[in-house]
């Protein structure tokens, strides 16, 4: 299970680096800071799935969940959200090193 969580953390880190790279390329070409939000990135990749996710959340959970929790996350920069997700997943899969005592073999 730990390996799977670390793999998901790696995928989130790769997505963060890709999003950051795209934002930096756009910033250099526009000569100003350009930061893509997670919602805009999702809308550009798959607009149908964004609409379906919102409808499913409104139907099966609550409309307040989407407005209160998901919408603010979608407004954040994509690279920051993926970096935070990578860190959280890595922390979930982290195991402290075992203490090696004085007489351990």
DSSP file (Angstrom, degrees, kcal/mol; ACC not computed):
  #  RESIDUE AA STRUCTURE BP1 BP2  ACC     N-H-->O    O-->H-N    N-H-->O    O-->H-N    TCO  KAPPA ALPHA  PHI   PSI    X-CA   Y-CA   Z-CA
    1    1 A X     >        0   0    0      0, 0.0     4,-2.1     0, 0.0     5,-0.2   0.000 360.0 360.0 360.0 -39.3    0.0    0.0    0.0
    2    2 A X  H  >  +     0   0    0      1,-0.2     4,-2.2     2,-0.2     5,-0.2   0.888 360.0  51.8 -62.3 -39.3    2.9    2.4    0.8
    3    3 A X  H  > S+     0   0    0      1,-0.2     4,-2.1     2,-0.2    -1,-0.2   0.885 108.4  51.1 -65.1 -38.7    4.4    1.9   -2.6
    4    4 A X  H  > S+     0   0    0      2,-0.2     4,-2.3     1,-0.2    -2,-0.2   0.905 110.4  48.2 -65.7 -41.9    1.1    2.7   -4.3
    5    5 A X  H  X S+     0   0    0     -4,-2.1     4,-2.1     2,-0.2    -2,-0.2   0.887 111.6  50.4 -66.7 -38.5    0.7    5.9   -2.3
    6    6 A X  H  X S+     0   0    0     -4,-2.2     4,-2.1     2,-0.2    -1,-0.2   0.869 109.1  52.0 -66.6 -35.6    4.3    6.9   -3.2
    7    7 A X  H  X S+     0   0    0     -4,-2.1     4,-2.3     2,-0.2    -2,-0.2   0.915 109.2  49.1 -65.7 -42.3    3.5    6.2   -6.8
    8    8 A X  H  X S+     0   0    0     -4,-2.3     4,-2.2     1,-0.2    -2,-0.2   0.875 109.7  53.0 -63.2 -36.2    0.5    8.5   -6.7
    9    9 A X  H  X S+     0   0    0     -4,-2.1     4,-2.2     2,-0.2    -2,-0.2   0.901 107.6  51.0 -63.5 -41.2    2.7   11.1   -5.0
   10   10 A X  H  X S+     0   0    0     -4,-2.1     4,-2.4     2,-0.2    -2,-0.2   0.914 109.3  50.3 -62.0 -43.5    5.1   10.8   -7.9
   11   11 A X  H  X S+     0   0    0     -4,-2.3     4,-2.3     1,-0.2    -2,-0.2   0.903 110.7  49.2 -62.8 -40.8    2.3   11.2  -10.4
   12   12 A X  H  X S+     0   0    0     -4,-2.2     4,-2.1     2,-0.2    -1,-0.2   0.882 110.8  50.8 -65.4 -37.3    1.1   14.3   -8.6
   13   13 A X  H  X S+     0   0    0     -4,-2.2     4,-2.4     2,-0.2    -2,-0.2   0.895 109.5  50.1 -66.8 -39.9    4.7   15.7   -8.5
   14   14 A X  H  X S+     0   0    0     -4,-2.4     4,-2.4     1,-0.2    -2,-0.2   0.906 110.8  49.7 -64.1 -41.5    5.1   15.1  -12.3
   15   15 A X  H  X S+     0   0    0     -4,-2.3     4,-2.6     2,-0.2    -2,-0.2   0.883 110.3  51.1 -64.2 -37.9    1.8   16.9  -12.9
   16   16 A X  H  X S+     0   0    0     -4,-2.1     4,-2.6     2,-0.2    -2,-0.2   0.916 111.1  47.2 -65.5 -43.3    2.9   19.8  -10.7
   17   17 A X  H  X S+     0   0    0     -4,-2.4     4,-2.4     2,-0.2    -2,-0.2   0.909 113.1  49.3 -65.4 -41.1    6.2   20.1  -12.6
   18   18 A X  H  X S+     0   0    0     -4,-2.4     4,-2.4     2,-0.2    -2,-0.2   0.926 113.1  46.3 -63.5 -44.9    4.4   20.0  -15.9
   19   19 A X  H  X S+     0   0    0     -4,-2.6     4,-2.3     1,-0.2    -2,-0.2   0.907 113.8  48.7 -65.2 -41.4    1.9   22.7  -14.8
   20   20 A X  H  X S+     0   0    0     -4,-2.6     4,-2.3     2,-0.2    -1,-0.2   0.885 111.0  50.5 -64.9 -38.8    4.6   24.9  -13.5
   21   21 A X  H  X S+     0   0    0     -4,-2.4     4,-2.4     2,-0.2    -2,-0.2   0.923 111.0  48.0 -65.0 -44.9    6.6   24.5  -16.7
   22   22 A X  H  X S+     0   0    0     -4,-2.4     4,-2.4     1,-0.2    -2,-0.2   0.909 112.4  49.4 -62.6 -41.4    3.7   25.4  -18.9
   23   23 A X  H  X S+     0   0    0     -4,-2.3     4,-2.2     1,-0.2    11,-0.4   0.895 111.3  49.2 -65.1 -39.3    3.0   28.4  -16.7
   24   24 A X  H  X S+     0   0    0     -4,-2.3     4,-2.2     2,-0.2    -2,-0.2   0.890 110.8  49.6 -68.9 -37.7    6.6   29.6  -16.8
   25   25 A X  H  X S+     0   0    0     -4,-2.4     4,-2.2     2,-0.2    -2,-0.2   0.926 113.2  46.7 -64.5 -44.1    6.7   29.2  -20.6
   26   26 A X  H  X S+     0   0    0     -4,-2.4     4,-1.8     1,-0.2     6,-0.2   0.870 111.0  53.0 -65.1 -35.7    3.5   31.2  -20.9
   27   27 A X  H  X>S+     0   0    0     -4,-2.2     5,-1.2     7,-0.3     4,-1.0   0.903 110.0  47.0 -66.6 -41.4    4.8   33.8  -18.5
   28   28 A X  H  <5S+     0   0    0     -4,-2.2     3,-0.4     1,-0.2    -2,-0.2   0.913 113.8  47.4 -67.3 -41.5    8.0   34.3  -20.5
   29   29 A X  H  <5S+     0   0    0     -4,-2.2    -1,-0.2     1,-0.2    -2,-0.2   0.816 117.5  42.2 -71.4 -28.3    6.1   34.6  -23.8
   30   30 A X  H  <5S-     0   0    0     -4,-1.8    -1,-0.2     2,-0.3    -2,-0.2   0.539 101.8-132.1 -92.5  -7.4    3.6   37.0  -22.4
   31   31 A X  T  <5S+     0   0    0     -4,-1.0     2,-0.3    -3,-0.4    -3,-0.2   0.764  80.3  77.1  58.1  28.0    6.3   39.1  -20.5
   32   32 A X  S   <S-     0   0    0     -5,-1.2     2,-0.4    -6,-0.2    -2,-0.3  -0.965  97.2 -78.4-154.0 164.5    4.1   38.9  -17.4
   33   33 A X        -     0   0    0     -2,-0.3     2,-0.5    -3,-0.1    -9,-0.1  -0.530  44.7-174.0 -73.1 124.6    3.2   36.4  -14.7
   34   34 A X        +     0   0    0     -2,-0.4     2,-0.5   -11,-0.4    -7,-0.3  -0.983   4.1 179.5-120.9 121.4    0.7   33.8  -16.0
   35   35 A X        -     0   0    0     -2,-0.5     2,-0.5    -9,-0.1   -15,-0.1  -0.986  17.3-146.4-125.4 123.4   -0.7   31.3  -13.5
   36   36 A X        -     0   0    0     -2,-0.5    42,-2.6   -17,-0.2    43,-0.4  -0.753  16.1-135.1 -90.3 128.4   -3.3   28.7  -14.6
   37   37 A X  B  >  -A   77   0A   0     -2,-0.5     4,-2.3    40,-0.3    40,-0.3  -0.390  21.0-115.2 -76.6 160.3   -5.9   27.7  -12.1
   38   38 A X  H  > S+     0   0    0     38,-2.7     4,-2.6    35,-0.3     5,-0.2   0.880 116.4  54.2 -63.0 -37.7   -6.7   24.1  -11.6
   39   39 A X  H  > S+     0   0    0     35,-3.1     4,-2.5    37,-0.3    -1,-0.2   0.913 109.4  46.5 -63.6 -42.9  -10.3   24.7  -12.8
   40   40 A X  H  > S+     0   0    0     34,-0.4     4,-2.3     2,-0.2    -2,-0.2   0.897 112.6  50.1 -66.9 -39.3   -9.0   26.3  -16.1
   41   41 A X  H  X S+     0   0    0     -4,-2.3     4,-2.0     2,-0.2    -2,-0.2   0.923 113.1  46.0 -63.5 -43.2   -6.6   23.5  -16.6
   42   42 A X  H  X S+     0   0    0     -4,-2.6     4,-2.9     1,-0.2    -2,-0.2   0.895 111.8  52.3 -65.6 -39.6   -9.3   20.9  -16.0
   43   43 A X  H  < S+     0   0    0     -4,-2.5     4,-0.4     1,-0.2    -2,-0.2   0.876 110.7  47.7 -64.5 -37.4  -11.7   22.8  -18.3
   44   44 A X  H  < S+     0   0    0     -4,-2.3    -1,-0.2     2,-0.2    -2,-0.2   0.857 117.0  42.5 -71.3 -34.9   -9.0   22.9  -21.1
   45   45 A X  H  < S-     0   0    0     -4,-2.0    -2,-0.2     1,-0.2     2,-0.2   0.924 137.9  -6.0 -78.0 -45.7   -8.3   19.2  -20.8
   46   46 A X     X  +     0   0    0     -4,-2.9     4,-1.3    -5,-0.2    -1,-0.2  -0.624  57.1 176.5-155.1  86.9  -11.8   17.8  -20.4
   47   47 A X  H  > S+     0   0    0     -4,-0.4     4,-1.8     1,-0.2     5,-0.2   0.838  83.4  57.4 -64.9 -31.8  -14.8   20.2  -20.1
   48   48 A X  H  > S+     0   0    0      1,-0.2     4,-2.5     2,-0.2    -1,-0.2   0.910 104.4  50.7 -65.9 -40.5  -17.3   17.4  -20.0
   49   49 A X  H  > S+     0   0    0      1,-0.2     4,-2.5     2,-0.2    -1,-0.2   0.836 107.1  54.6 -69.2 -30.7  -15.8   15.6  -17.0
   50   50 A X  H  X S+     0   0    0     -4,-1.3     4,-2.1     2,-0.2    -1,-0.2   0.920 110.9  45.2 -65.5 -43.0  -15.8   18.9  -15.1
   51   51 A X  H  X S+     0   0    0     -4,-1.8     4,-2.4     2,-0.2    -2,-0.2   0.908 113.7  49.7 -66.1 -42.0  -19.5   19.3  -15.7
   52   52 A X  H  X S+     0   0    0     -4,-2.5     4,-2.7     2,-0.2     5,-0.2   0.907 109.9  51.2 -64.1 -41.8  -20.1   15.7  -14.8
   53   53 A X  H  X S+     0   0    0     -4,-2.5     4,-2.3     1,-0.2    -1,-0.2   0.906 111.3  47.7 -63.0 -41.3  -18.1   16.0  -11.6
   54   54 A X  H  X S+     0   0    0     -4,-2.1     4,-2.3     2,-0.2    -2,-0.2   0.916 113.1  48.0 -65.9 -42.0  -20.1   19.1  -10.5
   55   55 A X  H  X S+     0   0    0     -4,-2.4     4,-2.4     2,-0.2     5,-0.2   0.908 112.4  49.2 -65.0 -41.1  -23.4   17.4  -11.3
   56   56 A X  H  X>S+     0   0    0     -4,-2.7     4,-2.8     2,-0.2     5,-0.6   0.907 112.0  48.2 -65.0 -41.8  -22.4   14.2   -9.4
   57   57 A X  I  X>S+     0   0    0     -4,-2.3     5,-1.7    -5,-0.2     4,-1.4   0.909 114.6  46.0 -65.5 -40.8  -21.3   16.2   -6.4
   58   58 A X  I  <5S+     0   0    0     -4,-2.3     5,-0.4    -5,-0.2    -2,-0.2   0.872 119.1  41.1 -68.6 -36.1  -24.5   18.3   -6.4
   59   59 A X  I  <5S+     0   0    0     -4,-2.4    -2,-0.2    -5,-0.2    -3,-0.2   0.945 126.5  26.7 -77.7 -49.9  -26.7   15.2   -6.9
   60   60 A X  I  <5S+     0   0    0     -4,-2.8    -3,-0.2    -5,-0.2    -2,-0.2   0.737 134.1  18.6 -93.4 -24.1  -25.2   12.7   -4.6
   61   61 A X  I  <<S-     0   0    0     -4,-1.4     2,-0.3    -5,-0.6    -3,-0.2   0.731 111.1 -68.3-108.8 -81.8  -23.5   14.7   -1.9
   62   62 A X    >>< -     0   0    0     -5,-1.7     4,-1.0     1,-0.1     3,-0.7  -0.877  22.4-123.8-174.5 142.9  -24.6   18.3   -1.6
   63   63 A X  H 3> S+     0   0    0     -5,-0.4     4,-1.9    -2,-0.3     5,-0.2   0.809 111.8  62.8 -63.7 -26.8  -24.5   21.5   -3.6
   64   64 A X  H 3> S+     0   0    0      1,-0.2     4,-2.7     2,-0.2     5,-0.3   0.820  94.9  60.3 -67.9 -29.6  -22.9   23.2   -0.6
   65   65 A X  H <>>S+     0   0    0     -3,-0.7     4,-2.5     2,-0.2     5,-1.5   0.933 106.6  45.4 -62.7 -45.8  -19.9   20.8   -0.9
   66   66 A X  I  <>S+     0   0    0     -4,-1.0     5,-3.0     3,-0.2     6,-0.2   0.942 118.6  41.5 -64.9 -47.3  -19.0   22.0   -4.4
   67   67 A X  I  <5S+     0   0    0     -4,-1.9     5,-0.2     3,-0.2    -2,-0.2   0.863 122.7  39.0 -68.8 -35.7  -19.4   25.7   -3.5
   68   68 A X  I  <5S+     0   0    0     -4,-2.7    -2,-0.2    -5,-0.2    -3,-0.2   0.846 133.8   9.3 -86.2 -35.3  -17.7   25.5   -0.2
   69   69 A X  I  X5S+     0   0    0     -4,-2.5     4,-1.0    -5,-0.3    -3,-0.2   0.809 126.2  42.2-116.3 -46.4  -14.8   23.1   -0.7
   70   70 A X  I  ><S+     0   0    0     -5,-1.5     4,-2.4     2,-0.2     5,-0.2   0.921 108.8  55.2 -78.0 -43.8  -14.3   22.2   -4.4
   71   71 A X  H  ><S+     0   0    0     -5,-3.0     4,-1.1     1,-0.2    -1,-0.2   0.900 107.4  49.6 -60.1 -43.5  -14.7   25.6   -6.0
   72   72 A X  H  4 S+     0   0    0     -6,-0.2     4,-0.4    -5,-0.2    -1,-0.2   0.874 111.6  49.7 -63.9 -33.2  -12.0   27.3   -3.9
   73   73 A X  H >< S+     0   0    0     -4,-1.0     3,-1.2     1,-0.2   -35,-0.3   0.897 108.0  53.3 -69.1 -39.0   -9.6   24.5   -4.6
   74   74 A X  H 3< S+     0   0    0     -4,-2.4   -35,-3.1     1,-0.3   -34,-0.4   0.725 103.4  58.5 -67.6 -20.2  -10.3   24.8   -8.4
   75   75 A X  T 3< S+     0   0    0     -4,-1.1    -1,-0.3    -5,-0.2    -2,-0.2   0.612  89.9  91.9 -82.8 -12.7   -9.5   28.5   -8.1
   76   76 A X  S <  S-     0   0    0     -3,-1.2   -38,-2.7    -4,-0.4   -37,-0.3  -0.403  95.0 -82.5 -80.1 157.9   -5.9   27.8   -6.8
   77   77 A X  B  >  -A   37   0A   0    -40,-0.3     4,-2.1     1,-0.1   -40,-0.3  -0.344  36.1-130.8 -60.2 139.2   -2.9   27.5   -9.2
   78   78 A X  H  > S+     0   0    0    -42,-2.6     4,-2.3     1,-0.2     5,-0.2   0.890 105.0  52.5 -61.8 -41.6   -2.7   24.0  -10.6
   79   79 A X  H  > S+     0   0    0    -43,-0.4     4,-2.0     1,-0.2    -1,-0.2   0.877 109.7  49.7 -65.5 -34.9    1.0   23.6   -9.8
   80   80 A X  H  > S+     0   0    0      2,-0.2     4,-2.4     1,-0.2    -1,-0.2   0.894 110.6  49.3 -70.0 -39.7    0.4   24.5   -6.1
   81   81 A X  H  X S+     0   0    0     -4,-2.1     4,-2.4     2,-0.2    -2,-0.2   0.922 113.6  45.9 -65.6 -43.4   -2.5   22.1   -5.8
   82   82 A X  H  X S+     0   0    0     -4,-2.3     4,-2.4     2,-0.2    -2,-0.2   0.865 111.9  51.6 -69.4 -34.8   -0.6   19.2   -7.3
   83   83 A X  H  X S+     0   0    0     -4,-2.0     4,-2.3    -5,-0.2    -2,-0.2   0.924 111.5  47.1 -65.0 -43.1    2.5   20.0   -5.1
   84   84 A X  H  X S+     0   0    0     -4,-2.4     4,-2.6     2,-0.2    -2,-0.2   0.912 112.5  49.8 -64.0 -42.0    0.3   20.0   -2.0
   85   85 A X  H  X S+     0   0    0     -4,-2.4     4,-2.6     2,-0.2     5,-0.2   0.902 110.0  50.7 -63.4 -41.0   -1.3   16.7   -3.1
   86   86 A X  H  X S+     0   0    0     -4,-2.4     4,-2.3     2,-0.2    -2,-0.2   0.913 111.8  47.8 -62.8 -42.4    2.2   15.2   -3.7
   87   87 A X  H  X S+     0   0    0     -4,-2.3     4,-2.4     2,-0.2    -2,-0.2   0.925 112.4  48.1 -64.8 -44.5    3.3   16.2   -0.3
   88   88 A X  H  X S+     0   0    0     -4,-2.6     4,-2.0     1,-0.2    -2,-0.2   0.923 113.3  47.3 -63.3 -44.5    0.2   14.9    1.4
   89   89 A X  H  X S+     0   0    0     -4,-2.6     4,-1.9     2,-0.2    -1,-0.2   0.889 112.0  50.4 -65.4 -38.2    0.4   11.6   -0.4
   90   90 A X  H  X S+     0   0    0     -4,-2.3     4,-0.7    -5,-0.2    -1,-0.2   0.909 110.1  50.2 -65.3 -40.4    4.1   11.2    0.4
   91   91 A X  H  < S+     0   0    0     -4,-2.4     3,-0.5     1,-0.2    -2,-0.2   0.863 108.1  53.5 -65.9 -35.1    3.5   12.0    4.1
   92   92 A X  H  < S+     0   0    0     -4,-2.0    -1,-0.2     1,-0.2    -2,-0.2   0.905 114.5  41.2 -64.5 -40.7    0.7    9.3    4.1
   93   93 A X  H  < S+     0   0    0     -4,-1.9    -1,-0.2    -5,-0.1    -2,-0.2   0.484  91.5 113.8 -86.7  -2.0    3.1    6.7    2.7
   94   94 A X     <  -     0   0    0     -4,-0.7     2,-0.4    -3,-0.5    -3,-0.0  -0.464  44.8-168.4 -75.1 138.9    6.1    7.8    4.9
   95   95 A X        -     0   0    0     -2,-0.2     3,-0.1     3,-0.0    -2,-0.0  -0.996  25.2-119.4-126.4 128.1    7.5    5.4    7.5
   96   96 A X        -     0   0    0     -2,-0.4     3,-0.1     1,-0.1     2,-0.0  -0.335  38.5-100.3 -62.9 142.7   10.0    6.6   10.0
   97   97 A X        -     0   0    0      1,-0.1    -1,-0.1     3,-0.0     2,-0.1  -0.358  43.9-103.2 -63.5 144.4   13.3    4.7    9.9
   98   98 A X        -     0   0    0      1,-0.1     2,-0.4    -3,-0.1    -1,-0.1  -0.409  36.2-107.1 -70.0 142.8   13.6    2.1   12.5
   99   99 A X        -     0   0    0     -2,-0.1     2,-0.8    -3,-0.1    -1,-0.1  -0.552  27.2-149.6 -72.3 125.5   15.8    2.9   15.5
  100  100 A X        -     0   0    0     -2,-0.4    -1,-0.1     4,-0.1    -3,-0.0  -0.863  18.2-152.0 -98.7 110.2   19.0    1.1   15.3
  101  101 A X    >   -     0   0    0     -2,-0.8     3,-1.1     1,-0.1    -1,-0.0  -0.009  31.5 -90.8 -72.4-179.0   20.1    0.5   18.9
  102  102 A X  T 3  S+     0   0    0      1,-0.3    -1,-0.1     3,-0.0    -2,-0.0   0.848 124.7  34.5 -64.0 -35.9   23.6    0.1   20.1
  103  103 A X  T 3  S+     0   0    0      2,-0.0    -1,-0.3     0, 0.0     2,-0.2   0.055  85.3 132.7-111.0  25.6   23.7   -3.7   19.7
  104  104 A X    <         0   0    0     -3,-1.1    -4,-0.1     1,-0.1     0, 0.0  -0.480 360.0 360.0 -79.1 149.9   21.6   -4.1   16.6
  105  105 A X              0   0    0     -2,-0.2    -1,-0.1     0, 0.0    -5,-0.0   0.437 360.0 360.0 -98.2 360.0   22.8   -6.3   13.9
